[in-house]
Amino acid sequence: MEEILARVQQAFHAAFDIDPQSVLIDSTPDDIVGWDSVGHLELASCLESIFKVEFDVDELMEMENVREIVRIIQSKLN
C-alpha cells in the first residue's frame, strides 16, 4: 500500500502542482486546492498514466478520498 500511496502522491503533484508529501491517506477534496470536478478528471488522467490502468465512471465516482483511490488502484493491479 505504501508504494501505491507514493505513486498516488506523485499523481496529485502532477495534477495540482502540490507537495506530494501533503497528500495523506485520509486527504479529501476539502484538503486539496484544485480537487474539484474538473481537477478530479485531471487527477484521474494522471493516475491512469502513472499506473497504466483505466477507470470506469463508477470507479471515478467512488474516488471520494485518497484511501478510496488507493483501494481502487490496488484492486486493479491485483
N, CA, C and O atoms as a Tinker XYZ file with bonds, in Angstrom:
   312  protein
     1  N      0.816000   -1.198000    0.000000    73     2
     2  CA     0.000000    0.000000    0.000000    64     1     3
     3  C      0.860000    1.263000    0.000000    63     2     4     5
     4  O      0.494000    2.255000   -0.630000    81     3
     5  N      1.980000    1.241000    0.686000    73     3     6
     6  CA     2.844000    2.421000    0.758000    64     5     7
     7  C      3.383000    2.807000   -0.620000    63     6     8     9
     8  O      3.479000    3.990000   -0.947000    81     7
     9  N      3.735000    1.802000   -1.423000    73     7    10
    10  CA     4.245000    2.083000   -2.766000    64     9    11
    11  C      3.151000    2.710000   -3.633000    63    10    12    13
    12  O      3.407000    3.648000   -4.388000    81    11
    13  N      1.946000    2.190000   -3.517000    73    11    14
    14  CA     0.835000    2.756000   -4.279000    64    13    15
    15  C      0.561000    4.180000   -3.809000    63    14    16    17
    16  O      0.362000    5.071000   -4.635000    81    15
    17  N      0.547000    4.408000   -2.502000    73    15    18
    18  CA     0.311000    5.747000   -1.975000    64    17    19
    19  C      1.362000    6.726000   -2.496000    63    18    20    21
    20  O      1.024000    7.851000   -2.865000    81    19
    21  N      2.614000    6.319000   -2.532000    73    19    22
    22  CA     3.674000    7.202000   -3.032000    64    21    23
    23  C      3.422000    7.571000   -4.494000    63    22    24    25
    24  O      3.638000    8.717000   -4.887000    81    23
    25  N      2.977000    6.635000   -5.282000    73    23    26
    26  CA     2.694000    6.917000   -6.691000    64    25    27
    27  C      1.429000    7.766000   -6.837000    63    26    28    29
    28  O      1.348000    8.606000   -7.733000    81    27
    29  N      0.449000    7.554000   -5.965000    73    27    30
    30  CA    -0.747000    8.404000   -5.951000    64    29    31
    31  C     -0.347000    9.844000   -5.597000    63    30    32    33
    32  O     -0.849000   10.798000   -6.190000    81    31
    33  N      0.549000    9.985000   -4.636000    73    31    34
    34  CA     1.028000   11.316000   -4.268000    64    33    35
    35  C      1.689000   12.001000   -5.460000    63    34    36    37
    36  O      1.532000   13.209000   -5.640000    81    35
    37  N      2.419000   11.254000   -6.269000    73    35    38
    38  CA     3.035000   11.823000   -7.470000    64    37    39
    39  C      1.965000   12.275000   -8.466000    63    38    40    41
    40  O      2.139000   13.290000   -9.141000    81    39
    41  N      0.873000   11.538000   -8.563000    73    39    42
    42  CA    -0.228000   11.934000   -9.447000    64    41    43
    43  C     -0.848000   13.244000   -8.970000    63    42    44    45
    44  O     -1.180000   14.107000   -9.782000    81    43
    45  N     -1.003000   13.393000   -7.662000    73    43    46
    46  CA    -1.525000   14.652000   -7.124000    64    45    47
    47  C     -0.562000   15.804000   -7.424000    63    46    48    49
    48  O     -0.989000   16.911000   -7.753000    81    47
    49  N      0.712000   15.538000   -7.310000    73    47    50
    50  CA     1.704000   16.559000   -7.645000    64    49    51
    51  C      1.573000   16.970000   -9.111000    63    50    52    53
    52  O      1.587000   18.158000   -9.432000    81    51
    53  N      1.449000   15.991000   -9.988000    73    51    54
    54  CA     1.318000   16.273000  -11.422000    64    53    55
    55  C      0.019000   17.013000  -11.740000    63    54    56    57
    56  O      0.007000   17.917000  -12.576000    81    55
    57  N     -1.066000   16.637000  -11.080000    73    55    58
    58  CA    -2.370000   17.227000  -11.376000    64    57    59
    59  C     -2.545000   18.615000  -10.769000    63    58    60    61
    60  O     -3.150000   19.494000  -11.383000    81    59
    61  N     -2.014000   18.811000   -9.561000    73    59    62
    62  CA    -2.308000   20.035000   -8.823000    64    61    63
    63  C     -1.079000   20.861000   -8.456000    63    62    64    65
    64  O     -1.204000   21.911000   -7.825000    81    63
    65  N      0.107000   20.395000   -8.848000    73    63    66
    66  CA     1.360000   21.097000   -8.550000    64    65    67
    67  C      1.489000   21.399000   -7.057000    63    66    68    69
    68  O      1.776000   22.527000   -6.655000    81    67
    69  N      1.270000   20.363000   -6.252000    73    67    70
    70  CA     1.400000   20.496000   -4.802000    64    69    71
    71  C      2.488000   19.553000   -4.304000    63    70    72    73
    72  O      2.911000   18.638000   -5.011000    81    71
    73  N      2.924000   19.794000   -3.087000    73    71    74
    74  CA     3.918000   18.928000   -2.455000    64    73    75
    75  C      3.302000   17.539000   -2.270000    63    74    76    77
    76  O      2.283000   17.400000   -1.594000    81    75
    77  N      3.918000   16.507000   -2.870000    73    75    78
    78  CA     3.351000   15.160000   -2.741000    64    77    79
    79  C      3.182000   14.717000   -1.287000    63    78    80    81
    80  O      2.252000   13.976000   -0.967000    81    79
    81  N      4.078000   15.169000   -0.407000    73    79    82
    82  CA     4.006000   14.758000    0.999000    64    81    83
    83  C      2.810000   15.367000    1.718000    63    82    84    85
    84  O      2.463000   14.927000    2.814000    81    83
    85  N      2.173000   16.375000    1.117000    73    83    86
    86  CA     0.992000   16.977000    1.743000    64    85    87
    87  C     -0.255000   16.133000    1.508000    63    86    88    89
    88  O     -1.301000   16.385000    2.107000    81    87
    89  N     -0.147000   15.133000    0.638000    73    87    90
    90  CA    -1.281000   14.250000    0.339000    64    89    91
    91  C     -1.195000   13.043000    1.265000    63    90    92    93
    92  O     -0.266000   12.240000    1.178000    81    91
    93  N     -2.171000   12.931000    2.145000    73    91    94
    94  CA    -2.189000   11.852000    3.126000    64    93    95
    95  C     -3.279000   10.846000    2.771000    63    94    96    97
    96  O     -4.159000   11.141000    1.963000    81    95
    97  N     -3.224000    9.673000    3.366000    73    95    98
    98  CA    -4.195000    8.617000    3.083000    64    97    99
    99  C     -5.613000    9.094000    3.402000    63    98   100   101
   100  O     -6.568000    8.623000    2.784000    81    99
   101  N     -5.766000   10.010000    4.346000    73    99   102
   102  CA    -7.089000   10.495000    4.732000    64   101   103
   103  C     -7.471000   11.803000    4.056000    63   102   104   105
   104  O     -8.490000   12.398000    4.408000    81   103
   105  N     -6.678000   12.264000    3.097000    73   103   106
   106  CA    -6.988000   13.520000    2.403000    64   105   107
   107  C     -8.267000   13.391000    1.582000    63   106   108   109
   108  O     -8.552000   12.344000    1.001000    81   107
   109  N     -9.023000   14.478000    1.550000    73   107   110
   110  CA   -10.261000   14.559000    0.784000    64   109   111
   111  C    -10.180000   15.787000   -0.120000    63   110   112   113
   112  O     -9.241000   16.575000   -0.004000    81   111
   113  N    -11.144000   15.958000   -1.012000    73   111   114
   114  CA   -11.136000   17.160000   -1.852000    64   113   115
   115  C    -11.129000   18.460000   -1.038000    63   114   116   117
   116  O    -10.611000   19.474000   -1.505000    81   115
   117  N    -11.692000   18.440000    0.158000    73   115   118
   118  CA   -11.681000   19.638000    1.004000    64   117   119
   119  C    -10.267000   20.027000    1.436000    63   118   120   121
   120  O    -10.020000   21.181000    1.784000    81   119
   121  N     -9.344000   19.070000    1.415000    73   119   122
   122  CA    -7.980000   19.312000    1.879000    64   121   123
   123  C     -7.048000   19.791000    0.777000    63   122   124   125
   124  O     -5.959000   20.284000    1.069000    81   123
   125  N     -7.451000   19.656000   -0.480000    73   123   126
   126  CA    -6.531000   19.893000   -1.587000    64   125   127
   127  C     -7.119000   20.920000   -2.551000    63   126   128   129
   128  O     -8.163000   20.700000   -3.164000    81   127
   129  N     -6.417000   22.051000   -2.666000    73   127   130
   130  CA    -6.850000   23.122000   -3.556000    64   129   131
   131  C     -6.831000   22.611000   -4.999000    63   130   132   133
   132  O     -5.832000   22.054000   -5.454000    81   131
   133  N     -7.922000   22.802000   -5.696000    73   131   134
   134  CA    -7.992000   22.396000   -7.091000    64   133   135
   135  C     -8.667000   21.055000   -7.316000    63   134   136   137
   136  O     -8.982000   20.699000   -8.452000    81   135
   137  N     -8.895000   20.292000   -6.219000    73   135   138
   138  CA    -9.534000   18.991000   -6.377000    64   137   139
   139  C    -11.044000   19.195000   -6.401000    63   138   140   141
   140  O    -11.758000   18.882000   -5.448000    81   139
   141  N    -11.496000   19.726000   -7.520000    73   139   142
   142  CA   -12.918000   19.895000   -7.763000    64   141   143
   143  C    -13.300000   18.953000   -8.900000    63   142   144   145
   144  O    -12.537000   18.038000   -9.212000    81   143
   145  N    -14.448000   19.148000   -9.522000    73   143   146
   146  CA   -14.882000   18.207000  -10.560000    64   145   147
   147  C    -13.939000   18.194000  -11.755000    63   146   148   149
   148  O    -13.653000   17.129000  -12.300000    81   147
   149  N    -13.456000   19.351000  -12.168000    73   147   150
   150  CA   -12.512000   19.405000  -13.288000    64   149   151
   151  C    -11.156000   18.840000  -12.860000    63   150   152   153
   152  O    -10.533000   18.078000  -13.600000    81   151
   153  N    -10.712000   19.214000  -11.678000    73   151   154
   154  CA    -9.455000   18.693000  -11.155000    64   153   155
   155  C     -9.487000   17.188000  -10.972000    63   154   156   157
   156  O     -8.468000   16.515000  -11.127000    81   155
   157  N    -10.652000   16.660000  -10.642000    73   155   158
   158  CA   -10.805000   15.217000  -10.457000    64   157   159
   159  C    -10.510000   14.478000  -11.764000    63   158   160   161
   160  O     -9.884000   13.418000  -11.758000    81   159
   161  N    -10.961000   15.043000  -12.873000    73   159   162
   162  CA   -10.682000   14.428000  -14.182000    64   161   163
   163  C     -9.200000   14.490000  -14.519000    63   162   164   165
   164  O     -8.649000   13.533000  -15.062000    81   163
   165  N     -8.554000   15.598000  -14.204000    73   163   166
   166  CA    -7.116000   15.724000  -14.428000    64   165   167
   167  C     -6.360000   14.724000  -13.561000    63   166   168   169
   168  O     -5.420000   14.078000  -14.025000    81   167
   169  N     -6.772000   14.599000  -12.304000    73   167   170
   170  CA    -6.153000   13.629000  -11.396000    64   169   171
   171  C     -6.327000   12.214000  -11.938000    63   170   172   173
   172  O     -5.376000   11.433000  -11.941000    81   171
   173  N     -7.520000   11.879000  -12.393000    73   171   174
   174  CA    -7.782000   10.544000  -12.940000    64   173   175
   175  C     -6.882000   10.267000  -14.135000    63   174   176   177
   176  O     -6.354000    9.165000  -14.281000    81   175
   177  N     -6.712000   11.255000  -14.973000    73   175   178
   178  CA    -5.838000   11.099000  -16.135000    64   177   179
   179  C     -4.395000   10.831000  -15.703000    63   178   180   181
   180  O     -3.723000    9.968000  -16.269000    81   179
   181  N     -3.926000   11.567000  -14.706000    73   179   182
   182  CA    -2.571000   11.354000  -14.187000    64   181   183
   183  C     -2.429000    9.964000  -13.566000    63   182   184   185
   184  O     -1.420000    9.290000  -13.772000    81   183
   185  N     -3.434000    9.540000  -12.809000    73   183   186
   186  CA    -3.407000    8.205000  -12.201000    64   185   187
   187  C     -3.376000    7.121000  -13.271000    63   186   188   189
   188  O     -2.618000    6.157000  -13.162000    81   187
   189  N     -4.196000    7.277000  -14.302000    73   187   190
   190  CA    -4.216000    6.285000  -15.384000    64   189   191
   191  C     -2.860000    6.195000  -16.066000    63   190   192   193
   192  O     -2.409000    5.104000  -16.414000    81   191
   193  N     -2.223000    7.316000  -16.253000    73   191   194
   194  CA    -0.910000    7.348000  -16.899000    64   193   195
   195  C      0.163000    6.695000  -16.021000    63   194   196   197
   196  O      0.971000    5.905000  -16.509000    81   195
   197  N      0.169000    7.021000  -14.755000    73   195   198
   198  CA     1.181000    6.501000  -13.830000    64   197   199
   199  C      1.022000    5.001000  -13.612000    63   198   200   201
   200  O      2.006000    4.262000  -13.608000    81   199
   201  N     -0.219000    4.554000  -13.430000    73   199   202
   202  CA    -0.466000    3.153000  -13.095000    64   201   203
   203  C     -0.788000    2.281000  -14.308000    63   202   204   205
   204  O     -0.908000    1.062000  -14.181000    81   203
   205  N     -0.929000    2.901000  -15.491000    73   203   206
   206  CA    -1.257000    2.153000  -16.720000    64   205   207
   207  C     -2.555000    1.361000  -16.545000    63   206   208   209
   208  O     -2.623000    0.173000  -16.863000    81   207
   209  N     -3.577000    2.042000  -16.035000    73   207   210
   210  CA    -4.907000    1.459000  -15.853000    64   209   211
   211  C     -5.933000    2.427000  -16.443000    63   210   212   213
   212  O     -5.613000    3.565000  -16.788000    81   211
   213  N     -7.169000    1.945000  -16.550000    73   211   214
   214  CA    -8.268000    2.805000  -16.954000    64   213   215
   215  C     -9.382000    2.673000  -15.927000    63   214   216   217
   216  O     -9.645000    1.586000  -15.413000    81   215
   217  N    -10.030000    3.795000  -15.634000    73   215   218
   218  CA   -11.124000    3.813000  -14.668000    64   217   219
   219  C    -12.453000    3.947000  -15.391000    63   218   220   221
   220  O    -12.566000    4.673000  -16.379000    81   219
   221  N    -13.463000    3.234000  -14.887000    73   219   222
   222  CA   -14.803000    3.434000  -15.434000    64   221   223
   223  C    -15.510000    4.515000  -14.609000    63   222   224   225
   224  O    -14.980000    4.974000  -13.597000    81   223
   225  N    -16.676000    4.908000  -15.036000    73   223   226
   226  CA   -17.403000    6.000000  -14.385000    64   225   227
   227  C    -17.685000    5.684000  -12.912000    63   226   228   229
   228  O    -17.546000    6.557000  -12.055000    81   227
   229  N    -18.075000    4.455000  -12.621000    73   227   230
   230  CA   -18.366000    4.083000  -11.234000    64   229   231
   231  C    -17.130000    4.249000  -10.353000    63   230   232   233
   232  O    -17.224000    4.753000   -9.235000    81   231
   233  N    -15.981000    3.824000  -10.858000    73   231   234
   234  CA   -14.742000    3.956000  -10.083000    64   233   235
   235  C    -14.416000    5.430000   -9.854000    63   234   236   237
   236  O    -14.012000    5.813000   -8.756000    81   235
   237  N    -14.587000    6.245000  -10.871000    73   235   238
   238  CA   -14.318000    7.679000  -10.722000    64   237   239
   239  C    -15.223000    8.285000   -9.644000    63   238   240   241
   240  O    -14.782000    9.129000   -8.863000    81   239
   241  N    -16.462000    7.862000   -9.605000    73   239   242
   242  CA   -17.409000    8.378000   -8.610000    64   241   243
   243  C    -17.054000    7.916000   -7.196000    63   242   244   245
   244  O    -17.340000    8.616000   -6.225000    81   243
   245  N    -16.434000    6.745000   -7.076000    73   243   246
   246  CA   -16.058000    6.212000   -5.765000    64   245   247
   247  C    -14.811000    6.885000   -5.197000    63   246   248   249
   248  O    -14.540000    6.764000   -4.002000    81   247
   249  N    -14.057000    7.586000   -6.022000    73   247   250
   250  CA   -12.791000    8.203000   -5.601000    64   249   251
   251  C    -13.053000    9.486000   -4.820000    63   250   252   253
   252  O    -12.743000   10.585000   -5.281000    81   251
   253  N    -13.630000    9.327000   -3.630000    73   251   254
   254  CA   -14.000000   10.480000   -2.823000    64   253   255
   255  C    -12.898000   10.915000   -1.860000    63   254   256   257
   256  O    -12.995000   11.974000   -1.239000    81   255
   257  N    -11.864000   10.109000   -1.737000    73   255   258
   258  CA   -10.725000   10.456000   -0.881000    64   257   259
   259  C     -9.532000    9.602000   -1.310000    63   258   260   261
   260  O     -9.668000    8.701000   -2.138000    81   259
   261  N     -8.387000    9.889000   -0.749000    73   259   262
   262  CA    -7.161000    9.185000   -1.155000    64   261   263
   263  C     -7.243000    7.705000   -0.806000    63   262   264   265
   264  O     -6.777000    6.865000   -1.576000    81   263
   265  N     -7.818000    7.376000    0.323000    73   263   266
   266  CA    -7.932000    5.970000    0.728000    64   265   267
   267  C     -8.695000    5.164000   -0.328000    63   266   268   269
   268  O     -8.291000    4.051000   -0.667000    81   267
   269  N     -9.804000    5.723000   -0.852000    73   267   270
   270  CA   -10.572000    5.032000   -1.878000    64   269   271
   271  C     -9.790000    4.924000   -3.189000    63   270   272   273
   272  O     -9.875000    3.914000   -3.887000    81   271
   273  N     -9.036000    5.962000   -3.513000    73   271   274
   274  CA    -8.207000    5.911000   -4.719000    64   273   275
   275  C     -7.211000    4.760000   -4.614000    63   274   276   277
   276  O     -7.056000    3.982000   -5.556000    81   275
   277  N     -6.541000    4.651000   -3.479000    73   275   278
   278  CA    -5.572000    3.575000   -3.273000    64   277   279
   279  C     -6.266000    2.218000   -3.346000    63   278   280   281
   280  O     -5.741000    1.286000   -3.955000    81   279
   281  N     -7.439000    2.101000   -2.730000    73   279   282
   282  CA    -8.181000    0.824000   -2.746000    64   281   283
   283  C     -8.541000    0.421000   -4.178000    63   282   284   285
   284  O     -8.365000   -0.737000   -4.559000    81   283
   285  N     -9.034000    1.356000   -4.954000    73   283   286
   286  CA    -9.432000    1.052000   -6.329000    64   285   287
   287  C     -8.216000    0.653000   -7.161000    63   286   288   289
   288  O     -8.280000   -0.297000   -7.941000    81   287
   289  N     -7.121000    1.369000   -6.997000    73   287   290
   290  CA    -5.917000    1.028000   -7.755000    64   289   291
   291  C     -5.394000   -0.339000   -7.339000    63   290   292   293
   292  O     -4.992000   -1.132000   -8.190000    81   291
   293  N     -5.395000   -0.624000   -6.041000    73   291   294
   294  CA    -4.947000   -1.946000   -5.589000    64   293   295
   295  C     -5.779000   -3.046000   -6.235000    63   294   296   297
   296  O     -5.234000   -4.063000   -6.662000    81   295
   297  N     -7.080000   -2.855000   -6.309000    73   295   298
   298  CA    -7.935000   -3.886000   -6.886000    64   297   299
   299  C     -7.664000   -4.050000   -8.374000    63   298   300   301
   300  O     -7.788000   -5.153000   -8.906000    81   299
   301  N     -7.301000   -2.979000   -9.047000    73   299   302
   302  CA    -6.997000   -3.072000  -10.483000    64   301   303
   303  C     -5.646000   -3.759000  -10.734000    63   302   304   305
   304  O     -5.468000   -4.438000  -11.745000    81   303
   305  N     -4.718000   -3.579000   -9.825000    73   303   306
   306  CA    -3.373000   -4.142000  -10.007000    64   305   307
   307  C     -3.301000   -5.604000   -9.575000    63   306   308   309
   308  O     -2.360000   -6.308000   -9.942000    81   307
   309  N     -4.275000   -6.066000   -8.807000    73   307   310
   310  CA    -4.267000   -7.467000   -8.341000    64   309   311
   311  C     -4.878000   -8.397000   -9.361000    63   310   312
   312  O     -4.951000   -9.604000   -9.131000    81   311
